[in-house]
Amino acid sequence: MRPLLLLLALLFSAAAYLWWTGENVNWPAFLSMSVFYALVYYIGARAASRREREDNDAEGIMLAGRNLPVWIAIFTMSATWVGGGFINGTAEYTATQGLVWVQAPWGYALSLVIGGLFFARIMRRRRYRTMLDPLEERYGKRLTALLFLPALSGELFWTAAILTALGATFGTVLGIDLTTAILLSATIAVAYTALGGLWSVALTDVLQLAILLVGLAIIVPYALSYSGGWDNTLAAYREKFGAAASLLPSREALGDYYFTWWDYALLLIFGGIPWQVYFQRVLASRDERTAVRLSIIAGGVCLLAAVAPVIIGMVSATADWSAVAAGPPPEAAATLPWVVRYLTNPVVAVVGLGAVAAAVMSSVDSSVLSASSMGIWNVYRPLVDPGLPDGKLAKLIQRCIWIVGVAATLIAFQVQSVYALWFLCSDFVYCLLFPALVCALFDPRANKWGALAGFLLAAFLRFGGGDETLGIPAYLPYPTDFPFRTLAMVSGMSAIIIVSRLVPGTKKG
């Protein structure tokens, strides 16, 4: 009861602050969202009490005692991928770049299917606790700590992207500032995650995914009615974007960025596999068969959940914004919230806000739990305190959840494009982590020297192309349309295989 009272105190304090600052807040919508947050937090807190009774140890907080029922596992796997970045980013790129560049939904869906077919079974069979366990087993604890860095950066960037998506939606629909929206949502998601671990995350995901799918289904008819129905919207969209209005790549649609498109496609498909948020659910499954099934079904849910954001993006791209007092979206990241706020009625706008909030919280909680689990289990425990008992491990993971949540929130304040940061999440794990994971699982001769050589070579080639999102300048003269990310990944994997055979393995450390 005390956690719920603290939540109500937090919401009341936020309302008092907004009233005192004179913000033009939509108070009925704020009240509706407060009820939603209270319900989610209550479910998370109840799950925490269940964990304390049944699985009050590190495996309980990280993997729910490896006892997730298949239907809950499917919900939590799907909800984790279909987050705020997923729906906001898909609408953003559909509206501004053309459907051909909306690669993430089907790319991540394929990554789930491939992960289920080739990775889930072997990981669950070996009863690992985190995605980094096979790396520690093969390469040693020190090199695994190095490989933790791209995994951590991916989780932080991903969490920041989806918090920003929620902040933009809150600002548009509720009329509150970005900072308050991000702080409020991050605090609630991190709080119940720290309390209950994966049980809290999984049970709240059931509610959040249901709200997300229903909310998006309600929004679409209202948005389409504004743009003249589906046939008129599709015709206007094709006229505006031409060849780029198709999902299929072509020289006509992509011009000088044909190979860049394929570079991003491979990045999303294979860069979507080496994520602890994915393997956490695989490893929490009751058996190998469940792990495979939930991966494949979640891939289908990802495709289904992308339909509504794509339609919303098309409406935004073809709507006559001159007839709307607020005008067009002020920035690309505001595409979905702008349609929800100004092309539907106030009641539907609140429902849409609930859908976005549900999507964001379902991903934020998973991401901070995953990063914290790897940090304590694969870095702190082996390097600092190898004899750490399970009970203390659980407490350290709970504290680390707060640290990761704060770091991601700070990054969120600097985000300009949700979709750009969303891509960047898979970029680093694709280039630096995917080769190491593949070789650790499937190459019995891979060793730490090969992994180190692969990591350094891949990092040199990847960062040589620079990164506009992070402001990193390029130092290698790649041609404009050159798939340097895939070059980095393939070169890194080749280096692991070759160097591991040239330099004999020694005792891991």
C-alpha positions as CSV (number, residue, x, y, z in Angstrom):
1,M,0.0,0.0,0.0
2,R,2.8,2.4,0.8
3,P,4.3,2.3,-2.8
4,L,0.9,3.2,-4.2
5,L,0.6,6.1,-1.8
6,L,4.0,7.4,-2.8
7,L,2.9,7.2,-6.5
8,L,-0.2,9.2,-5.7
9,A,1.9,11.8,-3.9
10,L,4.2,12.0,-6.9
11,L,1.3,12.6,-9.3
12,F,-0.2,15.2,-6.9
13,S,3.1,17.0,-6.7
14,A,3.4,17.0,-10.5
15,A,-0.1,18.4,-10.8
16,A,0.7,21.1,-8.2
17,Y,3.9,22.0,-10.0
18,L,2.1,22.4,-13.4
19,W,-0.6,24.5,-11.8
20,W,1.9,26.7,-10.1
21,T,3.9,27.3,-13.3
22,G,0.8,28.2,-15.2
23,E,1.1,25.5,-17.8
24,N,-1.9,25.2,-20.2
25,V,-2.6,21.6,-19.1
26,N,-5.5,19.5,-20.3
27,W,-6.6,18.5,-16.8
28,P,-9.2,15.8,-17.8
29,A,-6.5,14.1,-19.9
30,F,-4.0,14.4,-17.0
31,L,-6.4,12.8,-14.6
32,S,-7.0,9.9,-17.1
33,M,-3.2,9.3,-17.4
34,S,-2.8,9.5,-13.6
35,V,-5.4,6.7,-13.3
36,F,-3.5,4.6,-16.0
37,Y,-0.2,5.1,-14.2
38,A,-1.7,4.2,-10.8
39,L,-3.1,1.0,-12.3
40,V,0.2,0.0,-14.0
41,Y,2.2,0.8,-10.8
42,Y,-0.3,-1.2,-8.7
43,I,0.1,-4.3,-10.9
44,G,3.9,-3.9,-10.8
45,A,3.9,-3.6,-7.0
46,R,1.7,-6.7,-6.6
47,A,4.0,-8.6,-8.9
48,A,6.9,-7.5,-6.6
49,S,5.2,-9.0,-3.6
50,R,4.8,-12.2,-5.5
51,R,8.5,-12.2,-6.3
52,E,9.4,-11.6,-2.7
53,R,7.4,-14.7,-1.7
54,E,8.5,-17.1,-4.4
55,D,11.7,-16.0,-6.1
56,N,13.5,-13.6,-3.8
57,D,17.0,-14.0,-5.3
58,A,19.0,-12.9,-8.4
59,E,17.3,-15.4,-10.7
60,G,13.9,-14.3,-9.4
61,I,14.5,-10.6,-10.2
62,M,16.3,-11.3,-13.5
63,L,14.4,-14.3,-14.9
64,A,11.2,-14.6,-12.9
65,G,12.4,-17.9,-11.6
66,R,12.4,-19.3,-15.2
67,N,8.7,-19.8,-14.7
68,L,6.9,-17.4,-17.1
69,P,3.8,-19.0,-18.7
70,V,3.8,-19.0,-22.4
71,W,1.0,-16.5,-22.8
72,I,2.6,-14.0,-20.5
73,A,6.0,-14.6,-22.2
74,I,4.4,-13.8,-25.6
75,F,2.9,-10.6,-24.3
76,T,6.1,-9.3,-22.6
77,M,8.3,-10.2,-25.6
78,S,5.9,-8.4,-28.0
79,A,5.4,-5.4,-25.7
80,T,9.2,-5.0,-25.3
81,W,9.8,-4.5,-29.0
82,V,6.6,-2.6,-29.8
83,G,7.6,0.5,-27.7
84,G,7.3,4.2,-28.0
85,G,10.2,4.4,-30.4
86,F,8.5,1.7,-32.5
87,I,5.2,3.4,-33.0
88,N,6.4,7.1,-33.0
89,G,9.5,6.3,-35.1
90,T,7.4,4.4,-37.7
91,A,4.9,7.2,-38.1
92,E,7.8,9.7,-38.3
93,Y,9.6,8.0,-41.1
94,T,6.4,7.1,-43.0
95,A,5.5,10.8,-43.0
96,T,8.9,12.3,-43.9
97,Q,11.0,9.8,-45.7
98,G,8.6,7.5,-47.6
99,L,7.6,3.9,-46.8
100,V,10.7,2.4,-48.4
101,W,12.7,3.8,-45.4
102,V,10.4,2.3,-42.8
103,Q,12.6,-0.7,-42.2
104,A,12.6,-1.1,-38.5
105,P,9.2,-2.9,-38.1
106,W,9.9,-5.7,-40.5
107,G,13.6,-5.7,-39.7
108,Y,13.0,-6.3,-36.0
109,A,10.2,-8.8,-36.8
110,L,12.7,-10.9,-38.8
111,S,15.3,-10.5,-36.0
112,L,12.8,-12.1,-33.6
113,V,12.1,-15.0,-36.0
114,I,15.8,-15.6,-36.7
115,G,16.6,-15.3,-33.0
116,G,13.9,-17.9,-32.2
117,L,15.1,-20.4,-34.9
118,F,18.8,-20.2,-34.3
119,F,19.6,-18.7,-30.9
120,A,16.8,-19.2,-28.5
121,R,17.0,-23.0,-28.2
122,I,20.7,-23.2,-27.5
123,M,20.6,-20.3,-25.0
124,R,17.7,-21.8,-23.0
125,R,19.2,-25.3,-23.1
126,R,22.4,-24.1,-21.5
127,R,20.4,-22.2,-18.8
128,Y,22.4,-18.9,-19.1
129,R,21.3,-16.0,-17.0
130,T,22.2,-13.2,-19.4
131,M,23.1,-12.7,-23.1
132,L,26.7,-12.1,-22.0
133,D,27.1,-15.5,-20.2
134,P,28.3,-17.4,-23.3
135,L,30.7,-14.6,-24.0
136,E,32.1,-14.8,-20.5
137,E,32.3,-18.6,-20.8
138,R,34.2,-18.4,-24.1
139,Y,36.3,-15.2,-23.8
140,G,36.7,-14.6,-20.1
141,K,35.4,-12.0,-17.7
142,R,37.6,-9.0,-18.6
143,L,36.8,-9.1,-22.3
144,T,33.1,-9.6,-21.5
145,A,33.3,-6.4,-19.5
146,L,34.5,-4.6,-22.6
147,L,31.7,-6.2,-24.8
148,F,29.2,-5.0,-22.2
149,L,29.8,-1.4,-23.4
150,P,28.0,-1.7,-26.7
151,A,25.2,-3.6,-25.0
152,L,24.9,-0.9,-22.3
153,S,25.0,1.9,-24.9
154,G,22.3,0.2,-26.9
155,E,20.0,-0.1,-23.9
156,L,20.6,3.5,-22.9
157,F,20.0,4.9,-26.4
158,W,16.9,2.8,-26.8
159,T,15.4,3.9,-23.5
160,A,16.2,7.5,-24.2
161,A,14.5,7.3,-27.6
162,I,11.3,5.9,-26.3
163,L,11.2,8.3,-23.3
164,T,11.5,11.1,-25.9
165,A,8.7,9.7,-27.9
166,L,6.5,9.8,-24.8
167,G,7.6,13.3,-23.9
168,A,6.7,14.6,-27.3
169,T,3.2,13.0,-27.1
170,F,2.6,14.3,-23.6
171,G,3.6,17.8,-24.6
172,T,1.2,17.8,-27.5
173,V,-1.8,16.1,-25.9
174,L,-1.6,17.1,-22.3
175,G,0.1,20.5,-22.8
176,I,2.9,19.8,-20.3
177,D,6.6,20.4,-20.9
178,L,8.9,17.7,-22.2
179,T,11.1,17.5,-19.1
180,T,8.1,16.9,-16.7
181,A,6.6,14.3,-19.0
182,I,9.9,12.3,-19.3
183,L,10.7,12.6,-15.6
184,L,7.2,11.4,-14.5
185,S,7.1,8.5,-16.8
186,A,10.7,7.3,-16.2
187,T,10.3,7.5,-12.4
188,I,7.2,5.3,-12.4
189,A,8.5,2.7,-14.8
190,V,11.9,2.5,-13.0
191,A,10.2,2.3,-9.6
192,Y,8.0,-0.7,-10.2
193,T,10.8,-2.4,-12.1
194,A,13.2,-2.1,-9.2
195,L,10.5,-3.4,-6.9
196,G,9.6,-6.6,-8.8
197,G,12.1,-7.3,-11.5
198,L,10.9,-9.4,-14.5
199,W,7.6,-10.4,-12.8
200,S,6.6,-6.8,-12.6
201,V,7.8,-6.1,-16.1
202,A,6.0,-9.1,-17.6
203,L,2.6,-8.6,-15.8
204,T,2.5,-4.9,-16.6
205,D,3.4,-5.7,-20.2
206,V,0.1,-7.7,-20.5
207,L,-1.9,-4.6,-19.7
208,Q,0.3,-2.2,-21.7
209,L,0.2,-4.2,-24.9
210,A,-3.5,-4.6,-24.7
211,I,-4.0,-0.8,-24.2
212,L,-1.5,-0.1,-27.1
213,L,-3.2,-2.3,-29.7
214,V,-6.8,-1.2,-28.8
215,G,-5.7,2.5,-28.6
216,L,-4.1,2.5,-32.0
217,A,-7.1,0.6,-33.5
218,I,-9.4,3.4,-32.3
219,I,-7.2,6.2,-33.6
220,V,-6.8,5.0,-37.2
221,P,-10.5,5.4,-38.3
222,Y,-10.6,9.0,-37.0
223,A,-7.3,9.9,-38.7
224,L,-8.4,8.4,-42.0
225,S,-11.7,10.2,-41.9
226,Y,-9.8,13.4,-41.9
227,S,-7.8,12.5,-45.0
228,G,-10.7,11.2,-47.0
229,G,-10.5,7.5,-46.3
230,W,-7.9,4.8,-47.0
231,D,-8.1,4.9,-50.9
232,N,-7.7,8.7,-51.1
233,T,-4.9,8.7,-48.5
234,L,-3.0,5.9,-50.3
235,A,-3.4,7.6,-53.7
236,A,-2.2,11.0,-52.3
237,Y,0.7,9.3,-50.5
238,R,1.9,7.5,-53.7
239,E,1.6,10.8,-55.6
240,K,3.8,12.6,-53.1
241,F,6.5,10.0,-52.6
242,G,6.4,8.1,-55.9
243,A,8.6,5.0,-55.9
244,A,9.5,5.7,-52.2
245,A,5.9,4.9,-51.3
246,S,6.6,1.2,-51.6
247,L,8.3,-1.1,-49.0
248,L,10.4,-2.7,-51.7
249,P,13.8,-1.2,-52.5
250,S,14.5,0.1,-56.0
251,R,17.1,2.3,-57.6
252,E,14.4,4.8,-58.5
253,A,13.3,5.1,-54.9
254,L,16.7,5.1,-53.2
255,G,18.9,6.8,-55.8
256,D,22.4,7.2,-54.4
257,Y,21.5,5.3,-51.2
258,Y,20.7,1.9,-52.5
259,F,23.5,0.0,-50.7
260,T,22.9,2.2,-47.6
261,W,19.4,0.8,-47.5
262,W,20.7,-2.7,-47.5
263,D,23.2,-1.8,-44.8
264,Y,20.5,-0.6,-42.6
265,A,18.3,-3.6,-43.4
266,L,21.0,-6.1,-42.3
267,L,21.7,-3.9,-39.3
268,L,18.1,-4.1,-38.1
269,I,17.7,-7.8,-38.8
270,F,20.9,-9.1,-37.2
271,G,21.4,-6.1,-34.8
272,G,18.0,-6.9,-33.3
273,I,19.3,-10.2,-32.0
274,P,22.0,-9.5,-29.4
275,W,19.8,-7.8,-26.9
276,Q,19.4,-8.8,-23.3
277,V,15.7,-7.6,-23.4
278,Y,15.2,-10.4,-26.0
279,F,17.2,-13.1,-24.3
280,Q,15.9,-12.2,-20.9
281,R,12.5,-13.5,-22.0
282,V,14.0,-16.5,-23.8
283,L,15.9,-17.5,-20.7
284,A,12.9,-16.9,-18.5
285,S,10.8,-19.3,-20.5
286,R,9.8,-22.6,-19.0
287,D,11.5,-24.7,-21.7
288,E,13.2,-24.5,-25.1
289,R,10.1,-25.0,-27.1
290,T,8.4,-22.1,-25.4
291,A,11.4,-19.9,-26.0
292,V,11.2,-20.6,-29.8
293,R,7.5,-20.2,-30.0
294,L,7.3,-16.9,-28.2
295,S,10.1,-15.4,-30.5
296,I,8.3,-16.3,-33.7
297,I,4.8,-15.2,-32.5
298,A,6.3,-11.9,-31.2
299,G,7.7,-11.3,-34.7
300,G,4.2,-11.5,-36.1
301,V,2.9,-9.1,-33.4
302,C,5.6,-6.6,-34.4
303,L,4.3,-6.5,-38.0
304,L,0.7,-6.3,-36.9
305,A,1.5,-3.4,-34.5
306,A,3.2,-1.4,-37.3
307,V,0.1,-1.1,-39.4
308,A,-1.5,1.7,-37.4
309,P,1.6,3.9,-37.1
310,V,2.2,3.5,-40.9
311,I,-1.4,4.7,-41.6
312,I,-1.0,7.6,-39.2
313,G,2.2,8.6,-40.9
314,M,0.5,8.5,-44.3
315,V,-2.3,10.7,-43.0
316,S,0.2,13.2,-41.6
317,A,2.0,13.3,-44.9
318,T,-1.1,13.9,-47.0
319,A,-3.3,16.0,-44.7
320,D,-4.2,19.6,-45.4
321,W,-2.5,21.1,-42.3
322,S,-3.3,24.6,-43.5
323,A,-6.9,23.9,-42.4
324,V,-5.7,23.1,-38.9
325,A,-5.1,26.0,-36.5
326,A,-1.9,24.4,-35.0
327,G,-0.4,23.9,-38.5
328,P,1.8,20.9,-39.4
329,P,4.0,19.1,-36.9
330,P,6.8,21.4,-35.9
331,E,9.4,18.5,-36.1
332,A,9.5,15.0,-37.5
333,A,9.4,13.4,-34.0
334,A,6.0,15.0,-33.3
335,T,4.2,13.3,-36.3
336,L,2.2,10.8,-34.3
337,P,1.2,13.0,-31.4
338,W,0.2,15.8,-33.8
339,V,-2.2,13.5,-35.6
340,V,-3.6,12.2,-32.3
341,R,-4.1,15.7,-30.9
342,Y,-5.4,17.6,-33.9
343,L,-6.9,15.1,-36.3
344,T,-9.1,13.3,-33.7
345,N,-11.5,14.4,-31.0
346,P,-10.3,15.0,-27.4
347,V,-11.5,11.7,-26.1
348,V,-9.7,9.7,-28.8
349,A,-6.6,11.9,-28.2
350,V,-6.5,10.7,-24.6
351,V,-6.9,7.1,-25.7
352,G,-4.0,7.6,-28.1
353,L,-1.9,9.1,-25.3
354,G,-2.6,6.0,-23.2
355,A,-1.5,3.8,-26.1
356,V,1.8,5.7,-26.4
357,A,2.4,5.7,-22.7
358,A,1.7,2.0,-22.5
359,A,4.2,1.4,-25.3
360,V,6.9,3.5,-23.7
361,M,6.6,2.0,-20.2
362,S,6.6,-1.6,-21.6
363,S,10.0,-0.9,-23.2
364,V,11.6,1.3,-20.5
365,D,11.1,-1.2,-17.7
366,S,12.5,-4.0,-19.8
367,S,15.5,-2.0,-21.0
368,V,16.6,-0.7,-17.5
369,L,16.2,-4.2,-16.1
370,S,18.3,-5.8,-18.8
371,A,21.2,-3.3,-18.6
372,S,21.3,-3.6,-14.8
373,S,21.2,-7.4,-14.9
374,M,24.2,-7.6,-17.3
375,G,26.1,-4.9,-15.4
376,I,25.8,-6.6,-12.0
377,W,25.9,-10.3,-13.1
378,N,28.6,-10.1,-15.9
379,V,30.7,-7.1,-14.7
380,Y,30.5,-6.3,-11.0
381,R,30.2,-9.9,-9.8
382,P,33.1,-11.5,-11.7
383,L,35.5,-8.5,-11.5
384,V,34.7,-7.0,-8.1
385,D,33.1,-9.6,-5.8
386,P,33.0,-13.2,-7.2
387,G,31.6,-14.6,-4.0
388,L,28.6,-12.3,-4.0
389,P,25.6,-14.2,-2.6
390,D,22.3,-14.3,-4.7
391,G,20.4,-12.2,-2.1
392,K,22.9,-9.3,-2.3
393,L,23.0,-9.6,-6.1
394,A,19.3,-9.0,-6.2
395,K,19.7,-5.8,-4.1
396,L,22.5,-4.5,-6.3
397,I,20.5,-5.1,-9.4
398,Q,17.6,-3.1,-7.9
399,R,20.0,-0.2,-7.2
400,C,21.6,-0.4,-10.6
401,I,18.1,-0.1,-12.2
402,W,17.8,3.4,-10.7
403,I,21.3,4.4,-12.0
404,V,20.5,3.2,-15.6
405,G,17.1,4.9,-15.5
406,V,18.6,8.2,-14.5
407,A,21.3,7.9,-17.2
408,A,18.8,7.1,-20.0
409,T,16.6,10.0,-18.8
410,L,19.4,12.5,-19.1
411,I,20.2,11.3,-22.6
412,A,16.5,11.6,-23.5
413,F,16.6,15.4,-22.9
414,Q,19.1,15.7,-25.8
415,V,17.3,13.6,-28.5
416,Q,16.2,15.3,-31.7
417,S,14.9,12.4,-33.8
418,V,13.4,9.3,-32.2
419,Y,13.9,7.2,-35.3
420,A,17.6,8.2,-35.7
421,L,18.4,7.2,-32.1
422,W,16.3,4.0,-32.5
423,F,18.5,3.0,-35.4
424,L,21.7,3.8,-33.5
425,C,20.7,1.3,-30.7
426,S,21.0,-1.6,-33.1
427,D,24.0,-0.1,-34.9
428,F,26.5,-0.6,-32.2
429,V,25.3,-4.1,-31.2
430,Y,25.3,-5.2,-34.8
431,C,28.8,-4.1,-35.5
432,L,30.5,-4.9,-32.2
433,L,28.4,-7.4,-30.3
434,F,26.8,-9.7,-32.9
435,P,30.0,-11.2,-34.2
436,A,31.2,-12.0,-30.7
437,L,27.9,-13.7,-29.8
438,V,27.7,-15.8,-33.0
439,C,31.3,-17.0,-32.6
440,A,30.8,-17.7,-28.8
441,L,27.8,-19.9,-29.5
442,F,28.8,-21.6,-32.8
443,D,32.6,-21.5,-33.2
444,P,34.2,-23.9,-30.6
445,R,37.7,-22.5,-31.4
446,A,36.9,-18.8,-30.8
447,N,39.0,-17.4,-28.0
448,K,39.6,-14.1,-26.3
449,W,42.4,-12.9,-28.5
450,G,40.2,-13.4,-31.6
451,A,37.3,-11.6,-29.9
452,L,39.6,-8.7,-28.9
453,A,40.9,-8.4,-32.5
454,G,37.4,-8.5,-33.9
455,F,36.1,-5.9,-31.5
456,L,38.9,-3.5,-32.2
457,L,38.8,-3.9,-36.0
458,A,35.0,-3.6,-36.1
459,A,35.1,-0.5,-33.9
460,F,37.8,1.1,-36.1
461,L,35.8,0.5,-39.3
462,R,32.5,1.4,-37.8
463,F,33.5,4.7,-36.2
464,G,35.6,5.5,-39.3
465,G,32.3,6.3,-41.0
466,G,31.3,8.8,-38.3
467,D,27.9,9.3,-36.8
468,E,25.7,12.4,-37.3
469,T,23.4,11.6,-34.4
470,L,26.3,11.6,-31.9
471,G,28.3,14.2,-33.7
472,I,31.3,11.9,-34.5
473,P,33.2,13.0,-37.6
474,A,34.3,10.4,-40.2
475,Y,38.0,9.6,-40.5
476,L,37.9,6.9,-43.2
477,P,37.1,7.9,-46.9
478,Y,34.1,5.7,-47.5
479,P,32.1,6.5,-50.6
480,T,28.6,8.0,-50.0
481,D,26.7,4.9,-50.7
482,F,28.9,2.3,-48.9
483,P,27.6,-0.3,-46.4
484,F,30.4,0.4,-43.9
485,R,28.4,-1.0,-40.9
486,T,28.1,-4.4,-42.6
487,L,31.8,-4.2,-43.5
488,A,32.6,-3.6,-39.9
489,M,30.4,-6.5,-38.7
490,V,31.7,-9.0,-41.3
491,S,35.3,-7.9,-40.7
492,G,35.0,-8.3,-37.0
493,M,33.5,-11.8,-37.3
494,S,36.3,-12.8,-39.7
495,A,38.9,-11.5,-37.4
496,I,37.5,-13.5,-34.5
497,I,37.6,-16.7,-36.6
498,I,41.0,-16.1,-38.1
499,V,42.9,-14.8,-35.1
500,S,41.4,-17.4,-32.8
501,R,43.1,-20.0,-35.0
502,L,46.4,-18.2,-35.3
503,V,46.8,-17.3,-31.6
504,P,46.1,-20.3,-29.3
505,G,43.7,-19.7,-26.5
506,T,45.0,-19.3,-22.9
507,K,43.3,-19.4,-19.6
508,K,40.3,-17.1,-19.6
509,G,40.4,-14.0,-17.4
